[in-house]
Amino acid sequence: MPQSVDRALDVLDAVAEADGPVPAKALARRLGCGLSTVYELLGTLTARGHLVRTPAGYALGYRVPSLHHAFQRQMRIADEVQELLVKTRRAAGVDTYFSTYRDGEIAVVAGASASHPATGGFSVGRNAIPHATAHGKVLLAGLPRAARLRHLATSGMRAVTARTITSPEQLDEQLRRVRREGVAVEIEECAAGVACVAVPVPGARGGALTAVSAALPLAEFHRRGPQVTRAIRHVAAEAGKFQGKLDITGTTDG
């Protein structure tokens, strides 16, 4: 049973990562298992609404958005915060995100993309490279030193691009500046041709660490970086007003 669950989740992940519907044969090749097994898993996932069958193959089903909504509800992500992200996307024309540190994990938990695919490939989900992202730097900067070191020991500091900071000493210096200035800027550390800026959300309850960030093409960042920074500072300040609905459970492992 555990193996079948793993395989079902592998199928779901493979469909989610694709740009469009995926044929069953392609899934079988990718996962290295028999076509009959894949069809059995696809049947179960389709019956549960997690996938849908189209003429071109299998795609995510209508159950998936409800799961994300439930996730946001459990994470206490206020509807007002999502609306703020959408308004900022429309006003500033940049992809905006809301991130948190929870139980030893850094993750993007809400976002509003102005482009498709999203600038820099960001999406809602766990951030496995916090040292290379602006929101990751903000959240790392807010952690006690022991918790930060444990997190980096687990995630590592691999080079994502040629500009990624992989030196612990350099990262420490950068995080000190983030704490001093209240903003993190990342230029082509996570994706070539992309810059990101992030700021902490003030006053989240229970010691929760949260951040608002924006990703935009590097040329645009050079033209209007200060404007974008002001925009996300406004979002963070407004999000802080909903701190009663941002009661993200978890610990900073201090």
MITIDREN-617856 format. One record per residue (C-alpha): residue in one letter; residue number from 1; z, y, x. Coordinates in steps of 0.001 Angstrom, whole numbers, plus 500000, padded with zeros to 6 digits. Each point is the difference from the previous one (the first is absolute). Example, Ala and Ser with C-alpha at 12.3 -4.5 7.8 and 13.67 -1.06 7.14 Angstrom:
2
<r type="A" seq="1" pz="507800" py="495500" px="512300"/>
<r type="S" seq="2" pz="499340" py="503440" px="501370"/>
//
This chain:
254
<r type="M" seq="1" pz="500000" py="500000" px="500000"/>
<r type="P" seq="2" pz="500853" py="502591" px="502710"/>
<r type="Q" seq="3" pz="496629" py="499346" px="501668"/>
<r type="S" seq="4" pz="498119" py="500517" px="496730"/>
<r type="V" seq="5" pz="501890" py="503244" px="499431"/>
<r type="D" seq="6" pz="499052" py="501146" px="503496"/>
<r type="R" seq="7" pz="496357" py="499140" px="499365"/>
<r type="A" seq="8" pz="499991" py="501781" px="496649"/>
<r type="L" seq="9" pz="501385" py="503121" px="501664"/>
<r type="D" seq="10" pz="497431" py="499645" px="502798"/>
<r type="V" seq="11" pz="497251" py="499971" px="497359"/>
<r type="L" seq="12" pz="501462" py="503071" px="498314"/>
<r type="D" seq="13" pz="500272" py="501841" px="503331"/>
<r type="A" seq="14" pz="496426" py="499087" px="500946"/>
<r type="V" seq="15" pz="498633" py="501342" px="496709"/>
<r type="A" seq="16" pz="502116" py="503157" px="500327"/>
<r type="E" seq="17" pz="498661" py="500694" px="503508"/>
<r type="A" seq="18" pz="496347" py="499669" px="498959"/>
<r type="D" seq="19" pz="497810" py="502967" px="499074"/>
<r type="G" seq="20" pz="498702" py="498217" px="496895"/>
<r type="P" seq="21" pz="500026" py="496691" px="498125"/>
<r type="V" seq="22" pz="500271" py="496930" px="502244"/>
<r type="P" seq="23" pz="498241" py="496674" px="499237"/>
<r type="A" seq="24" pz="502142" py="496865" px="500006"/>
<r type="K" seq="25" pz="497985" py="498471" px="502869"/>
<r type="A" seq="26" pz="500660" py="503060" px="502162"/>
<r type="L" seq="27" pz="503724" py="499719" px="499281"/>
<r type="A" seq="28" pz="499984" py="496305" px="500917"/>
<r type="R" seq="29" pz="498298" py="500766" px="503330"/>
<r type="R" seq="30" pz="502359" py="502853" px="500760"/>
<r type="L" seq="31" pz="503144" py="498039" px="499174"/>
<r type="G" seq="32" pz="498809" py="496755" px="501547"/>
<r type="C" seq="33" pz="500722" py="497809" px="496996"/>
<r type="G" seq="34" pz="497975" py="497910" px="497578"/>
<r type="L" seq="35" pz="497937" py="501592" px="497258"/>
<r type="S" seq="36" pz="501723" py="497916" px="497328"/>
<r type="T" seq="37" pz="503386" py="501284" px="501173"/>
<r type="V" seq="38" pz="498764" py="503592" px="499901"/>
<r type="Y" seq="39" pz="498638" py="499559" px="496481"/>
<r type="E" seq="40" pz="503349" py="498601" px="498882"/>
<r type="L" seq="41" pz="501839" py="502996" px="501457"/>
<r type="L" seq="42" pz="497464" py="502443" px="498568"/>
<r type="G" seq="43" pz="500423" py="498428" px="496582"/>
<r type="T" seq="44" pz="503759" py="500500" px="500097"/>
<r type="L" seq="45" pz="499780" py="503570" px="501268"/>
<r type="T" seq="46" pz="497339" py="500859" px="497436"/>
<r type="A" seq="47" pz="502007" py="498485" px="497156"/>
<r type="R" seq="48" pz="502991" py="502097" px="501032"/>
<r type="G" seq="49" pz="497921" py="503175" px="500091"/>
<r type="H" seq="50" pz="500310" py="500606" px="503739"/>
<r type="L" seq="51" pz="496248" py="499421" px="500470"/>
<r type="V" seq="52" pz="496905" py="500302" px="497839"/>
<r type="R" seq="53" pz="496741" py="498088" px="500320"/>
<r type="T" seq="54" pz="496813" py="502067" px="500165"/>
<r type="P" seq="55" pz="496344" py="498973" px="500491"/>
<r type="A" seq="56" pz="500346" py="500988" px="503673"/>
<r type="G" seq="57" pz="503285" py="498215" px="500631"/>
<r type="Y" seq="58" pz="503724" py="500578" px="499577"/>
<r type="A" seq="59" pz="501719" py="503404" px="499904"/>
<r type="L" seq="60" pz="503512" py="501263" px="499404"/>
<r type="G" seq="61" pz="501138" py="499630" px="496409"/>
<r type="Y" seq="62" pz="501667" py="502294" px="497546"/>
<r type="R" seq="63" pz="503454" py="498615" px="500753"/>
<r type="V" seq="64" pz="499985" py="501626" px="503428"/>
<r type="P" seq="65" pz="500451" py="503640" px="498841"/>
<r type="S" seq="66" pz="502947" py="498967" px="497831"/>
<r type="L" seq="67" pz="501614" py="498340" px="503016"/>
<r type="H" seq="68" pz="499583" py="503209" px="501985"/>
<r type="H" seq="69" pz="501507" py="501991" px="497142"/>
<r type="A" seq="70" pz="502942" py="497599" px="499929"/>
<r type="F" seq="71" pz="500344" py="500383" px="503774"/>
<r type="Q" seq="72" pz="500164" py="503776" px="499686"/>
<r type="R" seq="73" pz="502533" py="499686" px="497175"/>
<r type="Q" seq="74" pz="502235" py="497760" px="502088"/>
<r type="M" seq="75" pz="499636" py="502326" px="502963"/>
<r type="R" seq="76" pz="501007" py="502891" px="497704"/>
<r type="I" seq="77" pz="496786" py="501909" px="500702"/>
<r type="A" seq="78" pz="500006" py="502822" px="497457"/>
<r type="D" seq="79" pz="496841" py="500634" px="497976"/>
<r type="E" seq="80" pz="500393" py="503620" px="501039"/>
<r type="V" seq="81" pz="499576" py="499026" px="503648"/>
<r type="Q" seq="82" pz="496714" py="498230" px="499299"/>
<r type="E" seq="83" pz="498839" py="503042" px="498039"/>
<r type="L" seq="84" pz="500885" py="502239" px="502953"/>
<r type="L" seq="85" pz="497900" py="497832" px="502305"/>
<r type="V" seq="86" pz="497048" py="500149" px="497604"/>
<r type="K" seq="87" pz="500292" py="503788" px="499613"/>
<r type="T" seq="88" pz="500108" py="500452" px="503762"/>
<r type="R" seq="89" pz="496990" py="497741" px="500425"/>
<r type="R" seq="90" pz="498061" py="502139" px="497543"/>
<r type="A" seq="91" pz="501177" py="503339" px="501366"/>
<r type="A" seq="92" pz="499784" py="499271" px="503728"/>
<r type="G" seq="93" pz="497287" py="497342" px="499917"/>
<r type="V" seq="94" pz="501933" py="497592" px="502236"/>
<r type="D" seq="95" pz="501428" py="496519" px="499588"/>
<r type="T" seq="96" pz="503758" py="500260" px="499374"/>
<r type="Y" seq="97" pz="502695" py="497324" px="500255"/>
<r type="F" seq="98" pz="503675" py="499375" px="499300"/>
<r type="S" seq="99" pz="501756" py="497651" px="502442"/>
<r type="T" seq="100" pz="503439" py="498529" px="500503"/>
<r type="Y" seq="101" pz="502187" py="497979" px="502325"/>
<r type="R" seq="102" pz="501662" py="497197" px="498067"/>
<r type="D" seq="103" pz="501914" py="496962" px="501243"/>
<r type="G" seq="104" pz="498458" py="500098" px="503432"/>
<r type="E" seq="105" pz="496441" py="500668" px="498835"/>
<r type="I" seq="106" pz="497856" py="503135" px="500024"/>
<r type="A" seq="107" pz="497480" py="500103" px="497180"/>
<r type="V" seq="108" pz="497698" py="502302" px="498042"/>
<r type="V" seq="109" pz="501179" py="499627" px="496393"/>
<r type="A" seq="110" pz="497754" py="502518" px="498207"/>
<r type="G" seq="111" pz="496793" py="501843" px="500766"/>
<r type="A" seq="112" pz="497142" py="502085" px="498677"/>
<r type="S" seq="113" pz="496677" py="499672" px="501805"/>
<r type="A" seq="114" pz="497373" py="502731" px="499928"/>
<r type="S" seq="115" pz="497385" py="497703" px="501506"/>
<r type="H" seq="116" pz="498855" py="496406" px="499779"/>
<r type="P" seq="117" pz="500727" py="498239" px="502175"/>
<r type="A" seq="118" pz="503157" py="501952" px="500802"/>
<r type="T" seq="119" pz="499898" py="502166" px="503117"/>
<r type="G" seq="120" pz="501090" py="497932" px="502976"/>
<r type="G" seq="121" pz="500265" py="496871" px="497892"/>
<r type="F" seq="122" pz="503525" py="500774" px="498777"/>
<r type="S" seq="123" pz="501225" py="498224" px="496905"/>
<r type="V" seq="124" pz="503184" py="499174" px="498148"/>
<r type="G" seq="125" pz="501897" py="497272" px="501815"/>
<r type="R" seq="126" pz="502049" py="499126" px="503072"/>
<r type="N" seq="127" pz="499362" py="502035" px="503128"/>
<r type="A" seq="128" pz="499959" py="497630" px="502962"/>
<r type="I" seq="129" pz="499172" py="502796" px="502501"/>
<r type="P" seq="130" pz="502523" py="502798" px="499279"/>
<r type="H" seq="131" pz="499809" py="501274" px="503582"/>
<r type="A" seq="132" pz="496343" py="500900" px="499368"/>
<r type="T" seq="133" pz="500332" py="501769" px="496624"/>
<r type="A" seq="134" pz="501391" py="503399" px="499078"/>
<r type="H" seq="135" pz="502118" py="498710" px="497132"/>
<r type="G" seq="136" pz="501238" py="497183" px="502218"/>
<r type="K" seq="137" pz="501108" py="502510" px="502618"/>
<r type="V" seq="138" pz="501883" py="502047" px="497394"/>
<r type="L" seq="139" pz="501842" py="496936" px="498742"/>
<r type="L" seq="140" pz="500696" py="498657" px="503496"/>
<r type="A" seq="141" pz="501353" py="503416" px="500978"/>
<r type="G" seq="142" pz="502475" py="499829" px="497121"/>
<r type="L" seq="143" pz="501407" py="496607" px="500981"/>
<r type="P" seq="144" pz="503108" py="499484" px="502119"/>
<r type="R" seq="145" pz="498960" py="499090" px="503535"/>
<r type="A" seq="146" pz="501138" py="496368" px="499741"/>
<r type="A" seq="147" pz="498054" py="499453" px="496773"/>
<r type="R" seq="148" pz="496932" py="501695" px="501462"/>
<r type="L" seq="149" pz="500052" py="497813" px="503100"/>
<r type="R" seq="150" pz="500379" py="496860" px="497885"/>
<r type="H" seq="151" pz="497078" py="501045" px="497843"/>
<r type="L" seq="152" pz="497735" py="500733" px="502957"/>
<r type="A" seq="153" pz="501018" py="496745" px="501686"/>
<r type="T" seq="154" pz="498768" py="498191" px="496909"/>
<r type="S" seq="155" pz="496844" py="502017" px="499310"/>
<r type="G" seq="156" pz="499072" py="500608" px="503629"/>
<r type="M" seq="157" pz="498019" py="502970" px="501287"/>
<r type="R" seq="158" pz="496491" py="498660" px="500365"/>
<r type="A" seq="159" pz="497065" py="502296" px="500712"/>
<r type="V" seq="160" pz="498103" py="500492" px="496746"/>
<r type="T" seq="161" pz="497615" py="502517" px="501581"/>
<r type="A" seq="162" pz="499584" py="501419" px="503480"/>
<r type="R" seq="163" pz="502333" py="502857" px="498990"/>
<r type="T" seq="164" pz="502862" py="497939" px="498597"/>
<r type="I" seq="165" pz="503335" py="500689" px="501680"/>
<r type="T" seq="166" pz="501273" py="496692" px="501388"/>
<r type="S" seq="167" pz="502733" py="501331" px="502290"/>
<r type="P" seq="168" pz="503541" py="499907" px="498532"/>
<r type="E" seq="169" pz="500915" py="503052" px="502084"/>
<r type="Q" seq="170" pz="497055" py="502016" px="498661"/>
<r type="L" seq="171" pz="500781" py="498926" px="496464"/>
<r type="D" seq="172" pz="503654" py="501022" px="500392"/>
<r type="E" seq="173" pz="498905" py="503415" px="501203"/>
<r type="Q" seq="174" pz="497665" py="500345" px="497039"/>
<r type="L" seq="175" pz="502677" py="498915" px="497526"/>
<r type="R" seq="176" pz="502409" py="502584" px="501396"/>
<r type="R" seq="177" pz="497374" py="502644" px="499271"/>
<r type="V" seq="178" pz="499531" py="498593" px="496489"/>
<r type="R" seq="179" pz="503737" py="500329" px="499318"/>
<r type="R" seq="180" pz="500031" py="503525" px="501418"/>
<r type="E" seq="181" pz="496908" py="501283" px="498190"/>
<r type="G" seq="182" pz="500136" py="497912" px="496821"/>
<r type="V" seq="183" pz="496360" py="498917" px="500219"/>
<r type="A" seq="184" pz="498024" py="497238" px="501706"/>
<r type="V" seq="185" pz="496357" py="500290" px="500997"/>
<r type="E" seq="186" pz="497871" py="497047" px="501049"/>
<r type="I" seq="187" pz="496497" py="500518" px="501390"/>
<r type="E" seq="188" pz="497705" py="496971" px="500323"/>
<r type="E" seq="189" pz="502930" py="497695" px="500801"/>
<r type="C" seq="190" pz="499399" py="497855" px="496921"/>
<r type="A" seq="191" pz="496269" py="500490" px="499370"/>
<r type="A" seq="192" pz="497239" py="501738" px="501954"/>
<r type="G" seq="193" pz="498947" py="503336" px="498544"/>
<r type="V" seq="194" pz="503080" py="500252" px="497762"/>
<r type="A" seq="195" pz="503137" py="502139" px="500161"/>
<r type="C" seq="196" pz="503175" py="499662" px="497946"/>
<r type="V" seq="197" pz="502962" py="502251" px="499358"/>
<r type="A" seq="198" pz="503324" py="499002" px="498409"/>
<r type="V" seq="199" pz="503314" py="501594" px="499035"/>
<r type="P" seq="200" pz="503304" py="498517" px="498811"/>
<r type="V" seq="201" pz="501116" py="500235" px="496371"/>
<r type="P" seq="202" pz="503369" py="501768" px="499867"/>
<r type="G" seq="203" pz="503008" py="498617" px="498215"/>
<r type="A" seq="204" pz="498961" py="496515" px="498908"/>
<r type="R" seq="205" pz="503023" py="498144" px="498635"/>
<r type="G" seq="206" pz="501887" py="497229" px="501735"/>
<r type="G" seq="207" pz="498795" py="501033" px="503430"/>
<r type="A" seq="208" pz="496477" py="498819" px="499209"/>
<r type="L" seq="209" pz="497341" py="501268" px="502372"/>
<r type="T" seq="210" pz="496796" py="501207" px="498382"/>
<r type="A" seq="211" pz="496999" py="502017" px="501123"/>
<r type="V" seq="212" pz="496863" py="501686" px="498676"/>
<r type="S" seq="213" pz="496835" py="499879" px="502088"/>
<r type="A" seq="214" pz="496334" py="500936" px="499942"/>
<r type="A" seq="215" pz="496999" py="498516" px="501798"/>
<r type="L" seq="216" pz="496771" py="501908" px="500605"/>
<r type="P" seq="217" pz="496982" py="500019" px="502309"/>
<r type="L" seq="218" pz="500800" py="501490" px="503397"/>
<r type="A" seq="219" pz="497507" py="502858" px="499638"/>
<r type="E" seq="220" pz="501653" py="501051" px="496743"/>
<r type="F" seq="221" pz="503437" py="499768" px="501566"/>
<r type="H" seq="222" pz="498961" py="502422" px="502741"/>
<r type="R" seq="223" pz="498748" py="502430" px="497348"/>
<r type="R" seq="224" pz="502842" py="499864" px="497535"/>
<r type="G" seq="225" pz="502873" py="497981" px="501415"/>
<r type="P" seq="226" pz="502595" py="502719" px="499274"/>
<r type="Q" seq="227" pz="498818" py="500228" px="496375"/>
<r type="V" seq="228" pz="500316" py="496254" px="499523"/>
<r type="T" seq="229" pz="503440" py="500011" px="501633"/>
<r type="R" seq="230" pz="501181" py="502703" px="497605"/>
<r type="A" seq="231" pz="498643" py="497992" px="497079"/>
<r type="I" seq="232" pz="501881" py="496830" px="500879"/>
<r type="R" seq="233" pz="503185" py="501960" px="500787"/>
<r type="H" seq="234" pz="499784" py="501263" px="496416"/>
<r type="V" seq="235" pz="499529" py="496451" px="498712"/>
<r type="A" seq="236" pz="502995" py="498782" px="502029"/>
<r type="A" seq="237" pz="502188" py="502834" px="498709"/>
<r type="E" seq="238" pz="498966" py="499291" px="496412"/>
<r type="A" seq="239" pz="500482" py="496252" px="500468"/>
<r type="G" seq="240" pz="503497" py="500713" px="501265"/>
<r type="K" seq="241" pz="500806" py="501547" px="496617"/>
<r type="F" seq="242" pz="499420" py="496613" px="498407"/>
<r type="Q" seq="243" pz="502458" py="498348" px="502368"/>
<r type="G" seq="244" pz="501784" py="498401" px="497059"/>
<r type="K" seq="245" pz="496831" py="497996" px="499403"/>
<r type="L" seq="246" pz="499495" py="499299" px="503677"/>
<r type="D" seq="247" pz="503034" py="497759" px="500262"/>
<r type="I" seq="248" pz="498180" py="497536" px="502231"/>
<r type="T" seq="249" pz="502294" py="497095" px="500610"/>
<r type="G" seq="250" pz="500385" py="498775" px="503530"/>
<r type="T" seq="251" pz="501664" py="500862" px="503241"/>
<r type="T" seq="252" pz="499200" py="501835" px="503192"/>
<r type="D" seq="253" pz="501746" py="497235" px="501989"/>
<r type="G" seq="254" pz="502050" py="502561" px="501841"/>
//
